[in-house]
Amino acid sequence: MKQERGGERGFGGGTLEGKGTLSEASSYLWLVEETNSSRFPYRLKILQGDQVLLDLLTQDLWPPEGKQLFCLRPGRTREPILSLGIKEKFPIKALKRTGPLLYVVIDRRVRKRCEFLFTKKRYKNQPGEYEQIFWRSESLFRQKVARLKRRLDLEVTILVDIRERYPYQFPKTSRVTLPVGDYAVEREGRIVGVVERKTFADFLRSIQAFNRLCMVFAELATFPHAAVVVEAPYHYFLEGKRVAPFRLKPSKVEQAIHELLVKFPGVHLVFLENRKVAQLWCGAFLRAAVSQMDLSQPDIFETPKVAEESSLTYTDPESFMAVLGTFTFRQLKENFPDWPENKLRKLLEELKAQGRVVCEGRGPKARWHYW
């Protein structure tokens, strides 16, 4: 809550970039084609009209129960990939991008929820990085908690609006003039998270000028992460004796609150029991906003140009295994001469423990199979 300086604030200062949601309409299409490849028999595409947004080679129509599938971009295989016909074709109900993850909800009764993980790893023996793509189904979500680094304890500078009269106390703050809200965080000069603080009385006064409150919510909604924190529990607003001094009825207050929730789903409206709890929530929310924006944002929808067979190089041992399917340890060493033998063997043992490779035979003639 801040001391207002005459007039209403103008709109602007935000961007929809980084919000994650691509669409919840049926304009996107899930298409799976059969191919001539024995190693990657399916080619999965996400289409928007005639535009191909995502194009991946996969080993199956759907990830196995409790496992994930390794995917490749077209052009990373030795043999040319030819489409033999359409295997599946369904509308997509929703796409949501969050950092390195792309969530997909397909419009069908079964096998409808999945995600793609796009990661980039640094080479161990040379500069640069390479891409790995994994396709995971809903069954894996139930079995494992995503192994994303928790960074909510990172130290960030929280921007505090100069019109905020009694600001929350945070370890590192900077007084600025914010376009909207009382507290914010930024990355690379762009606001990525913003919080508007309201006391019990201030929120009721805002409801009295409901159209203006809607304008504030609309401006907050232009930022990647936004919230309005009210320093009072929800049930206070349903008690007639508490709202009567503001010439309001509980039913009107309740209606206003739920209209805000429905009209502006991208703005969190949170009711907390007191100022201390609200301060803790605000700090955690803004740190999480920075942490989320710090997650790698690979260019998921960029399909690289098809590589010529003669210029094909393998970015990492696992990509090599996925393309060949069956290989010997000698082949692995020949393709990665800079990798020490003990590291290659350790990698194979790790993949074997995960059930992603199996070994057939013993000694130099042993053959490995990548699943």
C-alpha positions in Angstrom: 0.0 0.0 0.0 1.4 3.4 -0.9 0.6 7.0 -0.6 -1.0 8.0 -3.9 0.2 11.0 -5.9 -2.6 12.7 -7.8 -4.0 10.9 -10.8 -4.0 7.3 -11.9 -0.9 5.6 -13.2 -0.6 4.9 -16.9 -0.5 1.4 -18.3 2.7 -0.2 -19.6 6.0 -1.3 -18.2 5.4 -5.0 -18.6 5.7 -7.7 -21.1 4.1 -11.1 -21.7 7.4 -12.7 -22.4 8.3 -15.4 -19.9 4.7 -16.1 -18.8 4.9 -19.5 -20.3 1.4 -20.1 -21.6 1.3 -20.4 -25.3 -2.3 -21.2 -25.9 -5.3 -22.9 -24.6 -7.1 -23.1 -27.9 -7.5 -25.7 -30.5 -5.2 -24.0 -33.0 -2.4 -26.4 -32.2 -2.1 -29.9 -33.6 -0.3 -33.0 -32.3 1.0 -35.0 -35.3 3.0 -38.3 -35.3 4.3 -39.8 -38.5 5.9 -43.2 -39.1 9.4 -43.1 -40.5 11.8 -45.4 -42.3 14.2 -45.5 -39.4 14.5 -48.6 -37.2 16.0 -46.6 -34.4 13.6 -43.6 -34.5 10.4 -45.0 -36.1 8.3 -42.0 -35.3 8.5 -38.3 -36.0 6.5 -36.1 -33.6 5.4 -32.6 -34.6 3.5 -29.8 -33.0 1.8 -27.6 -35.7 0.1 -24.2 -35.7 -1.6 -24.1 -39.1 1.1 -24.7 -41.7 3.9 -23.8 -39.3 5.9 -26.5 -37.6 6.7 -25.4 -34.1 8.3 -28.5 -32.8 9.9 -31.4 -34.8 11.4 -34.4 -33.0 12.4 -37.9 -33.7 11.2 -40.4 -31.1 11.6 -44.1 -30.3 8.0 -44.8 -29.5 4.5 -43.4 -29.8 4.4 -42.6 -26.0 6.9 -42.8 -23.2 6.9 -46.2 -21.4 5.4 -46.4 -17.9 7.7 -44.7 -15.4 10.4 -43.9 -18.0 11.4 -41.1 -20.4 12.3 -41.2 -24.0 15.4 -39.6 -25.5 14.5 -37.5 -28.6 16.6 -36.0 -31.4 16.1 -33.1 -33.7 15.9 -34.0 -37.4 19.3 -34.0 -39.0 21.1 -35.7 -36.2 20.8 -39.3 -37.6 23.1 -40.9 -40.1 20.4 -42.0 -42.5 17.9 -39.7 -44.1 14.5 -39.8 -42.4 11.5 -40.3 -44.6 7.9 -40.0 -43.5 5.8 -43.1 -44.3 2.4 -41.8 -43.3 0.4 -40.3 -40.4 0.1 -42.5 -37.3 -1.7 -40.0 -34.9 -3.4 -36.7 -35.3 -5.1 -34.8 -32.5 -5.9 -31.3 -31.5 -3.9 -29.8 -28.6 -5.9 -28.4 -25.7 -3.1 -26.5 -24.0 0.6 -25.7 -24.2 2.6 -24.2 -21.4 6.3 -23.4 -21.3 8.1 -23.0 -18.0 11.8 -22.6 -18.2 13.3 -25.7 -19.9 9.9 -27.6 -19.7 7.2 -27.7 -22.3 3.9 -29.1 -21.0 1.4 -30.5 -23.5 -2.2 -31.5 -23.0 -3.6 -33.5 -26.0 -7.4 -33.5 -26.7 -8.0 -37.2 -26.3 -9.2 -39.6 -23.6 -6.0 -41.5 -22.8 -2.3 -40.6 -23.0 -3.0 -37.0 -23.1 -0.6 -35.2 -20.6 3.1 -35.1 -21.2 6.1 -32.8 -21.0 9.4 -32.3 -22.9 12.6 -31.4 -21.0 15.1 -29.4 -23.0 18.5 -29.3 -21.3 21.9 -28.0 -22.3 25.1 -29.5 -20.9 28.6 -28.2 -21.1 31.2 -30.4 -22.8 33.6 -31.9 -20.4 36.7 -31.7 -22.6 36.0 -28.7 -24.8 34.2 -25.3 -24.7 30.6 -25.0 -25.6 27.4 -27.0 -24.8 25.1 -29.5 -26.4 21.4 -30.2 -26.2 19.5 -33.1 -24.8 15.7 -33.6 -25.1 13.6 -36.0 -23.0 9.9 -36.8 -23.4 8.1 -37.8 -20.2 4.5 -38.9 -19.6 2.1 -38.2 -16.7 2.9 -41.6 -15.1 6.4 -40.4 -14.4 5.1 -37.2 -12.8 3.4 -39.3 -10.1 6.5 -41.3 -9.4 9.1 -38.6 -9.2 9.4 -35.0 -8.0 11.1 -32.9 -10.6 14.8 -32.6 -9.8 15.0 -28.8 -10.3 17.3 -26.9 -8.1 15.6 -25.0 -5.3 16.8 -21.5 -5.3 14.3 -19.7 -3.1 17.1 -18.8 -0.7 19.1 -16.8 -3.2 19.8 -13.2 -2.2 18.1 -10.7 -4.5 17.6 -7.0 -4.4 13.9 -6.2 -4.0 12.8 -2.9 -5.5 10.5 -0.9 -3.2 8.3 1.9 -4.6 9.2 5.3 -3.2 5.5 5.9 -2.3 5.4 2.9 0.0 5.0 4.5 3.4 5.8 1.6 5.8 7.7 -0.9 3.6 8.4 -4.5 4.4 11.9 -5.2 5.6 14.2 -7.3 3.3 18.0 -7.9 3.4 18.6 -6.0 0.2 16.3 -3.3 -1.1 16.4 -0.3 -3.5 14.0 2.6 -3.5 12.6 3.3 -7.0 9.5 4.5 -8.8 7.6 1.4 -9.9 5.0 1.6 -12.7 2.6 -0.5 -10.6 2.8 -2.4 -7.3 4.8 -1.8 -4.2 7.6 -4.4 -4.5 9.3 -5.9 -7.5 12.3 -7.8 -8.8 14.0 -7.5 -12.1 16.4 -9.4 -14.4 18.5 -7.6 -17.0 16.6 -4.4 -16.4 13.2 -5.9 -16.9 10.7 -6.4 -14.1 9.9 -10.1 -13.8 7.9 -10.1 -10.5 5.7 -7.5 -8.8 3.6 -7.4 -5.6 0.9 -4.9 -4.6 0.3 -4.7 -0.9 -3.1 -4.0 0.7 -4.2 -3.6 4.3 -7.7 -4.7 5.2 -9.0 -1.1 5.1 -7.1 -0.2 1.9 -8.5 -3.3 0.0 -12.1 -2.4 1.0 -11.6 1.2 -0.1 -10.3 -0.2 -3.4 -13.4 -2.2 -3.8 -15.5 0.9 -3.5 -13.7 2.2 -6.6 -13.9 -1.2 -8.3 -13.2 -0.1 -11.9 -10.0 1.5 -10.8 -9.0 -1.6 -9.0 -9.6 -3.6 -12.1 -7.2 -1.3 -14.0 -4.5 -1.9 -11.4 -5.0 -5.7 -11.8 -4.9 -5.3 -15.6 -1.5 -3.6 -15.4 -0.2 -6.1 -13.0 -1.2 -8.9 -15.4 1.2 -7.6 -18.0 4.2 -8.8 -15.9 5.5 -12.4 -15.9 4.7 -12.9 -12.2 2.3 -10.7 -10.2 0.4 -10.8 -7.0 -1.8 -8.7 -4.7 -1.2 -9.5 -1.0 -3.9 -8.5 1.5 -2.9 -8.3 5.1 -6.1 -9.9 6.5 -7.7 -13.4 6.4 -10.4 -14.0 3.9 -13.2 -14.5 6.5 -12.8 -10.9 7.7 -14.4 -9.7 4.4 -17.4 -11.9 5.0 -18.2 -10.4 8.4 -20.8 -7.7 8.3 -19.5 -5.8 11.4 -16.1 -5.5 9.9 -17.1 -4.2 6.4 -20.1 -2.1 7.6 -17.9 1.0 8.4 -17.0 1.1 4.7 -20.7 1.0 3.6 -20.2 -2.3 2.0 -22.1 -5.6 2.4 -20.2 -9.0 2.7 -22.0 -10.2 -0.4 -20.8 -7.3 -2.5 -17.2 -7.8 -1.2 -17.3 -11.5 -2.0 -18.6 -10.8 -5.5 -15.9 -8.3 -6.1 -13.1 -10.6 -5.0 -14.3 -13.5 -7.2 -14.7 -11.2 -10.2 -11.1 -10.2 -9.8 -10.0 -13.9 -9.6 -11.9 -14.8 -12.7 -11.0 -11.7 -14.8 -7.3 -11.8 -14.0 -6.2 -15.4 -13.5 -2.6 -14.4 -14.0 -2.6 -12.2 -10.8 -2.4 -14.1 -7.5 -4.8 -12.6 -5.0 -3.7 -13.8 -1.6 -5.2 -13.2 1.9 -2.8 -13.6 4.8 -3.5 -13.4 8.5 -1.2 -10.5 9.3 1.6 -8.2 8.1 4.4 -10.5 9.3 3.1 -13.4 7.3 2.4 -11.2 4.3 6.0 -10.0 4.4 7.4 -13.5 4.4 5.1 -14.5 1.5 6.0 -11.5 -0.5 9.8 -12.1 -0.2 9.4 -15.8 -1.1 7.2 -15.0 -4.1 9.7 -12.5 -5.5 12.7 -14.7 -4.9 10.8 -17.5 -6.7 10.0 -15.2 -9.6 13.7 -14.4 -10.0 14.6 -18.1 -9.7 12.1 -19.1 -12.4 13.4 -16.5 -14.8 17.0 -17.8 -14.1 16.0 -21.2 -15.4 17.5 -22.0 -18.8 15.2 -20.8 -21.6 16.4 -22.9 -24.6 14.9 -22.0 -28.0 12.5 -25.0 -27.9 10.8 -24.2 -31.2 13.9 -23.6 -33.2 14.5 -26.5 -35.6 18.2 -26.6 -36.7 19.0 -27.0 -40.3 19.4 -30.6 -41.5 23.1 -31.6 -41.3 24.8 -33.3 -44.2 25.8 -36.9 -43.4 29.5 -36.1 -44.0 29.4 -33.3 -41.5 27.5 -35.1 -38.8 29.2 -35.0 -35.4 28.0 -36.4 -32.1 27.7 -33.9 -29.4 27.9 -36.3 -26.5 28.2 -40.1 -25.9 24.5 -40.5 -25.1 23.5 -38.9 -28.4 25.8 -41.4 -30.2 24.2 -44.3 -28.3 20.7 -43.1 -29.1 21.4 -42.8 -32.9 23.2 -46.1 -33.3 21.0 -48.0 -30.9 23.5 -50.9 -30.8 27.2 -50.3 -30.5 30.5 -51.6 -29.0 32.7 -50.0 -26.4 35.4 -49.7 -29.1 33.1 -47.6 -31.3 32.3 -45.4 -28.3 36.0 -44.8 -27.7 36.7 -44.1 -31.4 34.0 -41.5 -31.5 35.1 -39.8 -28.3 38.9 -40.0 -28.1 39.0 -37.1 -25.7 37.0 -38.9 -23.1 39.0 -41.0 -20.6 38.1 -44.7 -20.8 37.1 -44.8 -17.1 34.6 -42.0 -17.6 33.0 -43.7 -20.5 32.7 -46.9 -18.5 31.3 -45.0 -15.6 28.7 -43.4 -17.9 27.7 -46.8 -19.2 27.3 -48.2 -15.7 25.1 -45.2 -14.7 22.9 -45.7 -17.8 22.7 -49.4 -17.1 21.6 -48.7 -13.5 18.8 -46.5 -14.9 17.7 -49.3 -17.3 18.6 -47.2 -20.4 21.3 -49.6 -21.7 21.8 -53.3 -21.5 24.9 -55.3 -22.4 24.9 -58.5 -24.5 28.0 -60.7 -24.3 31.3 -60.2 -22.5 34.8 -58.9 -23.3 35.7 -56.9 -26.5 32.9 -58.4 -28.5 30.2 -57.3 -26.1 27.5 -55.3 -27.7 25.5 -52.5 -25.9 21.9 -51.7 -26.6 20.5 -48.2 -25.9 16.7 -48.1 -25.0 
